[in-house]
Amino acid sequence: MKKTKREKLEAAGWAVGSVKEFLGLSEADTVLIEMKLALSRSLRDRRKKYGLSQVQLAERLHSSQSRVAKMEAGDPSVSMDLLVSSLLLLGASSADLANAIRGAKKRTGPRAA
């Protein structure tokens, strides 16, 4: 959120905080969610890079289009291992997975000790 918007909200009496604070998430929960979202974005980007529709990817995964949509949206019902195995099926290397996760870490900032 932009600083000016935050200041206006606070001046109007609103409490402004993060999603982490609002939901009471631990640092570990926050990092896991960011990692999962990064893998979801990576799956969507890789699917588009290869010119595949969600239906086509679903066929390769022996799954459904709605499941692929949930995977790309980071739906809580989708496991990390399904995201990883789907990325590997699309040719992602372990370095590609590490880079996606590394990107999530940059967005969340350094972890508290």
C-alpha atoms as a printed R data frame, in Angstrom:
    type eleno elety resid chain resno       x       y       z
1   ATOM     1    CA   MET     A     1   0.000   0.000   0.000
2   ATOM     2    CA   LYS     A     2   1.236   3.465  -0.807
3   ATOM     3    CA   LYS     A     3   2.381   5.544   2.137
4   ATOM     4    CA   THR     A     4  -0.076   8.359   1.387
5   ATOM     5    CA   LYS     A     5  -3.036   5.987   1.305
6   ATOM     6    CA   ARG     A     6  -1.904   4.362   4.553
7   ATOM     7    CA   GLU     A     7  -1.604   7.775   6.228
8   ATOM     8    CA   LYS     A     8  -5.079   8.815   5.042
9   ATOM     9    CA   LEU     A     9  -6.616   5.620   6.400
10  ATOM    10    CA   GLU     A    10  -4.835   5.969   9.732
11  ATOM    11    CA   ALA     A    11  -5.882   9.641   9.973
12  ATOM    12    CA   ALA     A    12  -9.485   8.520   9.451
13  ATOM    13    CA   GLY     A    13  -9.159   6.157  12.409
14  ATOM    14    CA   TRP     A    14  -8.556   2.906  10.535
15  ATOM    15    CA   ALA     A    15  -6.027   0.371  11.773
16  ATOM    16    CA   VAL     A    16  -3.703  -0.630   8.960
17  ATOM    17    CA   GLY     A    17  -1.726  -3.849   9.098
18  ATOM    18    CA   SER     A    18  -0.558  -6.770   7.046
19  ATOM    19    CA   VAL     A    19  -2.389  -9.916   6.034
20  ATOM    20    CA   LYS     A    20   0.027 -11.794   8.286
21  ATOM    21    CA   GLU     A    21  -1.050  -9.699  11.279
22  ATOM    22    CA   PHE     A    22  -4.753  -9.876  10.409
23  ATOM    23    CA   LEU     A    23  -4.747 -13.664  10.064
24  ATOM    24    CA   GLY     A    24  -2.286 -14.246  12.895
25  ATOM    25    CA   LEU     A    25   0.102 -16.189  10.679
26  ATOM    26    CA   SER     A    26   3.465 -17.333  11.940
27  ATOM    27    CA   GLU     A    27   6.598 -16.457   9.993
28  ATOM    28    CA   ALA     A    28   6.801 -20.085   8.814
29  ATOM    29    CA   ASP     A    29   3.187 -20.025   7.584
30  ATOM    30    CA   THR     A    30   3.835 -16.797   5.703
31  ATOM    31    CA   VAL     A    31   6.934 -18.204   4.006
32  ATOM    32    CA   LEU     A    32   5.145 -21.439   3.026
33  ATOM    33    CA   ILE     A    33   2.253 -19.504   1.506
34  ATOM    34    CA   GLU     A    34   4.641 -17.292  -0.462
35  ATOM    35    CA   MET     A    35   6.537 -20.358  -1.693
36  ATOM    36    CA   LYS     A    36   3.322 -22.025  -2.821
37  ATOM    37    CA   LEU     A    37   2.179 -18.880  -4.622
38  ATOM    38    CA   ALA     A    38   5.578 -18.589  -6.317
39  ATOM    39    CA   LEU     A    39   5.334 -22.183  -7.562
40  ATOM    40    CA   SER     A    40   1.774 -21.495  -8.758
41  ATOM    41    CA   ARG     A    41   2.945 -18.436 -10.713
42  ATOM    42    CA   SER     A    42   5.820 -20.453 -12.126
43  ATOM    43    CA   LEU     A    43   3.429 -23.179 -13.309
44  ATOM    44    CA   ARG     A    44   1.168 -20.636 -15.020
45  ATOM    45    CA   ASP     A    45   4.142 -18.870 -16.630
46  ATOM    46    CA   ARG     A    46   5.655 -22.139 -17.856
47  ATOM    47    CA   ARG     A    47   2.298 -23.330 -19.245
48  ATOM    48    CA   LYS     A    48   1.891 -20.080 -21.157
49  ATOM    49    CA   LYS     A    49   5.517 -20.179 -22.333
50  ATOM    50    CA   TYR     A    50   4.805 -23.506 -24.021
51  ATOM    51    CA   GLY     A    51   1.516 -22.234 -25.452
52  ATOM    52    CA   LEU     A    52  -0.613 -24.731 -23.556
53  ATOM    53    CA   SER     A    53  -4.168 -24.119 -22.447
54  ATOM    54    CA   GLN     A    54  -5.263 -25.237 -19.007
55  ATOM    55    CA   VAL     A    55  -7.157 -28.068 -20.691
56  ATOM    56    CA   GLN     A    56  -4.035 -29.241 -22.538
57  ATOM    57    CA   LEU     A    57  -1.954 -29.150 -19.364
58  ATOM    58    CA   ALA     A    58  -4.706 -31.017 -17.521
59  ATOM    59    CA   GLU     A    59  -4.580 -33.763 -20.157
60  ATOM    60    CA   ARG     A    60  -0.817 -34.117 -19.688
61  ATOM    61    CA   LEU     A    61  -1.298 -34.298 -15.929
62  ATOM    62    CA   HIS     A    62  -4.252 -36.724 -16.223
63  ATOM    63    CA   SER     A    63  -6.298 -34.170 -14.338
64  ATOM    64    CA   SER     A    64  -9.011 -31.595 -15.040
65  ATOM    65    CA   GLN     A    65  -8.959 -27.997 -16.226
66  ATOM    66    CA   SER     A    66 -10.514 -26.865 -12.959
67  ATOM    67    CA   ARG     A    67  -7.689 -28.541 -11.038
68  ATOM    68    CA   VAL     A    68  -5.095 -26.733 -13.153
69  ATOM    69    CA   ALA     A    69  -6.931 -23.457 -12.485
70  ATOM    70    CA   LYS     A    70  -6.774 -24.175  -8.752
71  ATOM    71    CA   MET     A    71  -3.077 -25.003  -9.029
72  ATOM    72    CA   GLU     A    72  -2.367 -21.727 -10.796
73  ATOM    73    CA   ALA     A    73  -4.421 -19.781  -8.246
74  ATOM    74    CA   GLY     A    74  -2.565 -21.289  -5.284
75  ATOM    75    CA   ASP     A    75  -5.748 -22.846  -3.933
76  ATOM    76    CA   PRO     A    76  -5.263 -24.352  -0.450
77  ATOM    77    CA   SER     A    77  -6.557 -27.731  -1.667
78  ATOM    78    CA   VAL     A    78  -3.515 -28.067  -3.961
79  ATOM    79    CA   SER     A    79  -0.445 -29.660  -2.402
80  ATOM    80    CA   MET     A    80   3.093 -28.398  -2.898
81  ATOM    81    CA   ASP     A    81   4.135 -31.817  -4.224
82  ATOM    82    CA   LEU     A    82   1.487 -31.601  -6.968
83  ATOM    83    CA   LEU     A    83   2.815 -28.181  -7.981
84  ATOM    84    CA   VAL     A    84   6.403 -29.435  -7.998
85  ATOM    85    CA   SER     A    85   5.611 -32.622  -9.933
86  ATOM    86    CA   SER     A    86   3.602 -30.606 -12.482
87  ATOM    87    CA   LEU     A    87   6.485 -28.189 -12.966
88  ATOM    88    CA   LEU     A    88   8.888 -31.100 -13.413
89  ATOM    89    CA   LEU     A    89   6.554 -32.622 -16.009
90  ATOM    90    CA   LEU     A    90   6.777 -29.316 -17.901
91  ATOM    91    CA   GLY     A    91  10.560 -29.568 -17.921
92  ATOM    92    CA   ALA     A    92  11.448 -27.422 -14.930
93  ATOM    93    CA   SER     A    93  14.791 -28.238 -13.346
94  ATOM    94    CA   SER     A    94  15.590 -28.186  -9.653
95  ATOM    95    CA   ALA     A    95  17.369 -24.880 -10.336
96  ATOM    96    CA   ASP     A    96  14.150 -23.493 -11.869
97  ATOM    97    CA   LEU     A    97  12.223 -24.517  -8.759
98  ATOM    98    CA   ALA     A    98  14.868 -22.969  -6.512
99  ATOM    99    CA   ASN     A    99  14.725 -19.731  -8.498
100 ATOM   100    CA   ALA     A   100  10.941 -19.576  -8.146
101 ATOM   101    CA   ILE     A   101  11.192 -20.134  -4.401
102 ATOM   102    CA   ARG     A   102  14.063 -17.670  -4.122
103 ATOM   103    CA   GLY     A   103  11.809 -15.075  -5.744
104 ATOM   104    CA   ALA     A   104   9.184 -15.692  -3.062
105 ATOM   105    CA   LYS     A   105  11.776 -15.169  -0.340
106 ATOM   106    CA   LYS     A   106  12.746 -11.809  -1.853
107 ATOM   107    CA   ARG     A   107   9.111 -10.676  -1.753
108 ATOM   108    CA   THR     A   108   8.653 -11.644   1.892
109 ATOM   109    CA   GLY     A   109  11.969 -10.168   2.996
110 ATOM   110    CA   PRO     A   110  14.472 -11.568   5.466
111 ATOM   111    CA   ARG     A   111  13.211 -14.024   8.036
112 ATOM   112    CA   ALA     A   112  13.322 -13.124  11.685
113 ATOM   113    CA   ALA     A   113  15.689 -15.211  13.760
